[in-house]
Amino acid sequence: MAPASGVAAPTRIPVLIADDEAPARLGLRTMLERHADVQVVGEARSGLEAIGAIESLRPELVFLDVQMPDGDGFEVIRQVGAERMPVVIFSTAFDEHALRAFEAHALDYLLKPYDQLRFDAALDKARERLQRRAIDERLLHFLERVDERTRFLQRIVVRHGARTQFVPVSQVDYLEADANYVRVWSGDKHWLVRDTLSNLERQLDPTRFLRIHRSLVVHVTRIVELESLFAGEYVISLSTGKKLTSGRTYRAAIQAALGV
């Protein structure tokens, strides 16, 4: 039955079979066909073919023979690189390679001949490994997004006696040092924060905020025009209409940040 409209079909595990013996490849394929959640995406008859198939087909699971022409199973892992290999289940008639297989981080070692029950147990282990890997990848992606959002200051805290106000940095046009304070400007409004400009600057995203003067840090997206002065300074026009003068020692940094 086709999936309902708008509902994604279940993802099938792409599998590669790598064995130089045709009967062994057929036996693996037959056992795999009993599982609806897997799909054989390719077969390889040698180590060289296995390397090419792993790189081109991107299987998530490979049943890998140990002894094959043009590179054995261990050579395949070495050539592809352990960090880029799919989950590996060795399938071989030689039990003397078992220890080396697990040292190469193989998930399981099927010793020929094996029955469907033993095969299914190995496949279940592969499912669990792939599920954990998918969860880990989603968690890592989530944490990277959270880290990207929270790595830099998102709001500037302004205290007025018993009141505390939070100014989103996205609304800030520029910051101006004023003795032991910093004036945080947004349009024609400003707030006075008891902090140093250098300390606040360290907490801001450097791709969005630019030091243009020892007493000024500007939100880059607010800059609409530069006017070069003879002394190496710039008159910097903001989208609010405000004009600021940069320090000459910041000229190179301004040019690099704005691509001028």
C-alpha positions as CSV (number, residue, x, y, z in Angstrom):
1,M,0.0,0.0,0.0
2,A,1.4,3.4,-0.9
3,P,1.9,5.9,1.9
4,A,-0.9,8.5,2.5
5,S,-0.4,11.8,0.9
6,G,2.0,14.0,2.9
7,V,3.4,11.0,4.9
8,A,6.9,10.0,4.1
9,A,7.6,6.4,3.3
10,P,9.7,4.6,5.9
11,T,13.4,4.8,5.3
12,R,15.1,1.6,4.2
13,I,18.7,0.8,5.2
14,P,20.9,0.8,2.1
15,V,23.1,-2.4,2.2
16,L,26.2,-3.4,0.2
17,I,27.2,-7.1,-0.3
18,A,30.9,-7.6,-0.9
19,D,32.0,-11.2,-1.5
20,D,33.9,-12.8,-4.4
21,E,31.7,-15.9,-4.4
22,A,28.4,-15.6,-6.3
23,P,26.6,-18.2,-4.1
24,A,27.5,-16.3,-1.0
25,R,26.2,-13.0,-2.4
26,L,23.0,-14.7,-3.4
27,G,22.6,-16.3,0.0
28,L,23.0,-12.9,1.7
29,R,20.6,-11.2,-0.7
30,T,18.0,-13.9,0.0
31,M,18.3,-13.5,3.7
32,L,18.1,-9.7,3.4
33,E,15.0,-9.9,1.2
34,R,13.1,-11.2,4.2
35,H,13.4,-7.8,5.8
36,A,11.3,-5.0,4.5
37,D,13.4,-2.3,6.1
38,V,16.6,-3.0,4.2
39,Q,17.5,-2.5,0.5
40,V,20.5,-4.1,-1.3
41,V,21.9,-1.1,-3.3
42,G,24.9,-3.0,-4.8
43,E,27.2,-6.0,-4.9
44,A,31.0,-6.1,-5.1
45,R,33.2,-9.1,-6.1
46,S,36.5,-7.7,-5.0
47,G,38.1,-5.4,-2.6
48,L,38.6,-2.8,-5.3
49,E,34.9,-3.0,-6.3
50,A,33.9,-2.7,-2.7
51,I,35.9,0.5,-2.2
52,G,34.3,2.0,-5.3
53,A,30.8,1.0,-4.3
54,I,31.1,2.3,-0.7
55,E,32.3,5.7,-2.0
56,S,29.7,5.9,-4.8
57,L,26.6,4.2,-3.3
58,R,27.0,5.4,0.3
59,P,25.6,2.3,2.0
60,E,24.9,2.4,5.7
61,L,25.7,-1.3,6.2
62,V,28.1,-3.6,4.4
63,F,28.4,-7.4,4.6
64,L,32.1,-7.8,3.9
65,D,34.0,-10.9,3.1
66,V,37.6,-11.2,4.5
67,Q,39.4,-12.8,1.6
68,M,38.7,-11.3,-1.8
69,P,40.9,-10.5,-4.8
70,D,42.3,-7.0,-5.3
71,G,42.2,-6.2,-1.6
72,D,40.8,-8.1,1.4
73,G,38.1,-6.8,3.8
74,F,40.7,-5.2,6.0
75,E,42.3,-3.4,3.1
76,V,38.8,-2.1,2.2
77,I,38.5,-0.5,5.6
78,R,42.0,0.9,5.5
79,Q,41.5,2.4,2.0
80,V,38.1,3.9,2.8
81,G,39.1,5.0,6.3
82,A,37.5,3.8,9.5
83,E,35.7,7.1,10.1
84,R,34.0,7.0,6.6
85,M,33.1,3.3,6.7
86,P,29.5,2.2,7.0
87,V,28.6,-0.3,9.7
88,V,30.6,-3.5,8.9
89,I,29.5,-7.1,9.4
90,F,32.1,-9.5,8.3
91,S,30.9,-12.7,6.5
92,T,33.6,-15.3,6.1
93,A,34.6,-18.9,6.3
94,F,37.7,-18.2,8.2
95,D,37.4,-17.9,12.0
96,E,41.1,-16.9,12.5
97,H,40.3,-13.3,11.5
98,A,37.7,-12.7,14.2
99,L,39.9,-10.8,16.6
100,R,41.3,-8.6,13.9
101,A,37.8,-7.9,12.6
102,F,36.7,-6.6,16.0
103,E,39.9,-4.6,16.3
104,A,38.9,-3.0,13.0
105,H,35.6,-2.0,14.7
106,A,33.4,-4.5,12.9
107,L,30.0,-4.8,14.4
108,D,29.7,-8.6,14.0
109,Y,31.5,-11.6,12.5
110,L,29.4,-14.2,10.7
111,L,31.2,-17.5,10.3
112,K,30.0,-19.4,7.2
113,P,27.8,-21.3,7.1
114,Y,25.3,-19.5,9.3
115,D,21.5,-19.8,9.5
116,Q,18.8,-17.2,9.2
117,L,18.5,-16.9,13.0
118,R,22.2,-16.0,13.4
119,F,21.9,-13.6,10.5
120,D,18.9,-11.9,11.9
121,A,20.6,-11.4,15.2
122,A,23.5,-9.6,13.4
123,L,21.1,-7.5,11.4
124,D,19.3,-6.5,14.6
125,K,22.6,-5.3,16.1
126,A,23.1,-3.2,12.9
127,R,19.7,-1.7,13.2
128,E,20.4,-0.7,16.8
129,R,23.8,0.8,15.9
130,L,22.3,2.8,13.0
131,Q,19.5,4.0,15.2
132,R,22.0,5.2,17.9
133,R,24.1,6.9,15.2
134,A,21.0,8.7,13.8
135,I,20.0,9.9,17.3
136,D,23.6,11.0,17.9
137,E,23.7,12.9,14.7
138,R,20.3,14.6,15.4
139,L,21.4,15.5,18.9
140,L,24.7,16.9,17.6
141,H,22.9,19.0,15.0
142,F,20.5,20.3,17.6
143,L,23.4,21.2,20.0
144,E,25.3,22.9,17.2
145,R,22.2,25.0,16.5
146,V,21.7,25.8,20.2
147,D,25.4,26.6,20.5
148,E,25.2,28.9,17.5
149,R,22.3,30.8,19.0
150,T,23.7,31.0,22.6
151,R,27.4,31.3,22.0
152,F,27.2,35.1,21.9
153,L,25.2,37.6,23.9
154,Q,21.6,37.7,22.8
155,R,20.3,40.5,25.2
156,I,21.9,43.3,27.0
157,V,20.8,43.7,30.6
158,V,20.0,47.3,31.6
159,R,19.2,47.9,35.3
160,H,17.3,50.9,36.6
161,G,17.1,50.6,40.4
162,A,14.6,47.9,41.1
163,R,13.7,47.5,37.4
164,T,15.6,45.3,34.9
165,Q,15.2,45.8,31.1
166,F,16.5,43.4,28.4
167,V,17.5,44.9,25.1
168,P,17.9,42.4,22.2
169,V,21.2,42.8,20.5
170,S,19.4,42.6,17.2
171,Q,17.9,46.0,18.0
172,V,21.2,47.6,18.8
173,D,22.7,50.1,16.3
174,Y,26.0,50.8,18.1
175,L,27.6,50.9,21.5
176,E,29.5,53.9,22.8
177,A,32.0,54.0,25.7
178,D,31.2,56.6,28.3
179,A,33.8,56.5,31.2
180,N,32.8,53.5,33.3
181,Y,29.6,52.9,31.4
182,V,28.5,52.0,27.9
183,R,25.7,53.8,26.0
184,V,23.6,51.2,24.0
185,W,22.0,53.0,21.1
186,S,18.9,51.9,19.2
187,G,17.5,54.6,16.9
188,D,17.1,57.8,19.0
189,K,16.9,55.8,22.3
190,H,19.8,54.8,24.4
191,W,20.4,52.9,27.7
192,L,23.3,53.3,30.1
193,V,25.0,50.0,31.1
194,R,27.6,49.8,33.9
195,D,30.2,47.8,32.0
196,T,33.3,48.3,29.8
197,L,33.0,48.4,26.0
198,S,35.8,45.8,25.7
199,N,33.9,43.4,27.9
200,L,30.6,43.8,26.0
201,E,32.4,43.5,22.7
202,R,33.9,40.1,23.7
203,Q,30.4,38.8,24.3
204,L,29.0,39.9,20.9
205,D,29.1,38.1,17.6
206,P,32.2,39.4,15.8
207,T,30.6,38.8,12.4
208,R,27.8,41.3,13.4
209,F,29.6,43.8,15.5
210,L,32.6,45.8,14.5
211,R,35.0,48.0,16.6
212,I,35.5,51.2,14.5
213,H,37.0,53.4,17.3
214,R,38.4,52.8,20.8
215,S,35.0,54.1,22.0
216,L,32.6,52.7,19.4
217,V,31.3,49.3,18.3
218,V,28.8,49.3,15.5
219,H,26.2,46.7,14.3
220,V,27.6,45.9,10.8
221,T,24.1,45.6,9.2
222,R,23.4,49.2,10.1
223,I,26.2,50.6,8.1
224,V,25.0,52.1,4.8
225,E,27.9,54.3,3.6
226,L,31.6,55.0,4.2
227,E,33.2,58.3,3.4
228,S,37.0,58.2,3.5
229,L,38.8,61.1,5.1
230,F,42.4,62.2,4.3
231,A,43.8,61.1,7.7
232,G,42.8,57.5,7.2
233,E,39.5,57.8,9.1
234,Y,36.0,57.1,7.8
235,V,32.8,58.9,8.3
236,I,30.4,55.9,8.7
237,S,26.7,56.6,8.0
238,L,24.1,54.3,9.7
239,S,20.6,53.4,8.4
240,T,19.2,55.6,11.2
241,G,20.9,58.7,9.8
242,K,23.6,58.8,12.5
243,K,27.1,59.5,11.4
244,L,30.1,58.2,13.3
245,T,33.8,58.8,12.8
246,S,36.2,55.9,12.9
247,G,39.7,55.8,14.4
248,R,42.5,55.6,11.9
249,T,44.0,52.5,13.5
250,Y,40.7,50.6,12.7
251,R,40.8,51.3,9.0
252,A,42.1,47.9,7.9
253,A,39.7,46.0,10.2
254,I,36.8,48.1,8.7
255,Q,37.9,47.4,5.2
256,A,38.2,43.6,5.9
257,A,34.9,43.4,7.6
258,L,33.0,45.3,4.9
259,G,35.0,44.1,1.9
260,V,36.2,47.5,0.7
